[in-house]
């Protein structure tokens, strides 16, 4: 029964995270800022869960997992590259590796 409740929590919060990621994907400008923000916030949550020792499966695996996305960022970077925006593609890739890592480290340091 405990496994079923955990699965339900992961599914519900994962759906919420995915929904927020979908909404964030509409924030675009020179770069796809919304996905960058989603990945950074999700990484901060992962760092917070790890540094506090409060490994909430539903929050980390569900919400943060649903909120973050490697595939969308990769597809957006590829789209920028193939449409001749090579500098933007490289900036997007660099920021999507750097800012989420800094988000995680910030959580670890602050908490």
C-alpha positions as CSV (number, residue, x, y, z in Angstrom):
1,X,0.0,0.0,0.0
2,X,2.9,2.4,0.8
3,X,4.3,1.8,-2.7
4,X,1.0,2.6,-4.3
5,X,0.7,5.8,-2.3
6,X,4.2,6.8,-3.3
7,X,3.4,6.1,-6.9
8,X,0.3,8.2,-6.7
9,X,2.2,11.1,-5.2
10,X,4.9,10.9,-7.8
11,X,2.3,10.8,-10.6
12,X,0.2,13.7,-9.3
13,X,3.2,16.0,-8.6
14,X,4.9,14.9,-11.8
15,X,1.8,16.0,-13.7
16,X,1.8,19.3,-11.9
17,X,5.5,19.8,-12.7
18,X,4.9,18.8,-16.4
19,X,2.0,21.3,-16.6
20,X,4.2,24.1,-15.2
21,X,7.0,23.2,-17.6
22,X,4.4,23.3,-20.5
23,X,3.4,26.8,-19.4
24,X,7.0,27.9,-19.0
25,X,7.8,26.8,-22.5
26,X,5.8,29.7,-23.9
27,X,8.3,32.2,-22.4
28,X,10.6,32.7,-25.3
29,X,12.7,35.6,-26.5
30,X,16.2,35.5,-27.8
31,X,16.4,32.1,-26.0
32,X,13.8,29.7,-24.7
33,X,13.9,31.3,-21.2
34,X,11.0,29.3,-19.8
35,X,12.7,25.9,-20.1
36,X,15.9,27.3,-18.8
37,X,14.0,28.6,-15.7
38,X,12.2,25.3,-15.3
39,X,15.5,23.3,-15.4
40,X,17.1,25.7,-12.9
41,X,14.2,25.6,-10.4
42,X,14.0,21.8,-10.6
43,X,17.7,21.5,-10.0
44,X,17.4,23.9,-7.0
45,X,14.7,21.6,-5.6
46,X,16.9,18.6,-6.1
47,X,19.7,20.3,-4.2
48,X,17.3,21.4,-1.5
49,X,16.0,17.8,-1.1
50,X,19.5,16.4,-0.9
51,X,21.0,19.0,1.4
52,X,18.3,18.9,3.9
53,X,18.2,15.1,4.0
54,X,14.5,15.4,3.4
55,X,14.3,13.2,0.3
56,X,10.7,13.5,-0.6
57,X,10.2,11.1,-3.4
58,X,7.1,12.8,-4.7
59,X,8.7,16.2,-4.7
60,X,12.0,15.2,-6.1
61,X,11.1,12.5,-8.6
62,X,7.6,13.7,-9.3
63,X,7.5,17.5,-9.3
64,X,11.2,18.3,-10.1
65,X,11.3,15.4,-12.5
66,X,8.2,16.6,-14.3
67,X,9.4,20.2,-14.2
68,X,12.8,19.6,-15.7
69,X,13.5,18.4,-19.2
70,X,16.7,17.6,-21.0
71,X,14.9,16.5,-24.2
72,X,13.1,19.9,-24.7
73,X,16.2,21.9,-24.1
74,X,18.2,19.6,-26.5
75,X,15.5,20.0,-29.2
76,X,15.3,23.7,-28.8
77,X,19.1,24.0,-29.0
78,X,19.1,21.8,-32.1
79,X,16.3,23.9,-33.7
80,X,18.2,27.1,-33.1
81,X,21.3,25.5,-34.6
82,X,19.6,24.2,-37.7
83,X,17.9,27.5,-38.3
84,X,21.2,29.3,-38.4
85,X,21.2,30.7,-34.9
86,X,24.4,28.9,-33.9
87,X,25.5,31.4,-31.2
88,X,22.0,31.3,-29.6
89,X,22.2,27.5,-29.7
90,X,25.5,27.4,-28.0
91,X,24.4,30.0,-25.4
92,X,21.2,28.0,-24.7
93,X,23.2,24.8,-24.2
94,X,25.8,26.5,-22.0
95,X,23.2,28.1,-19.9
96,X,21.2,24.9,-19.5
97,X,24.2,23.2,-18.2
98,X,25.5,26.0,-16.0
99,X,22.4,27.6,-14.4
100,X,20.8,24.4,-13.2
101,X,24.1,23.3,-11.7
102,X,24.4,26.7,-10.0
103,X,20.8,26.3,-8.8
104,X,21.6,23.0,-7.2
105,X,24.8,24.3,-5.6
106,X,22.9,27.4,-4.3
107,X,20.4,25.2,-2.6
108,X,23.2,23.1,-1.0
109,X,25.0,26.1,0.2
110,X,21.9,28.0,1.5
111,X,20.2,25.0,3.1
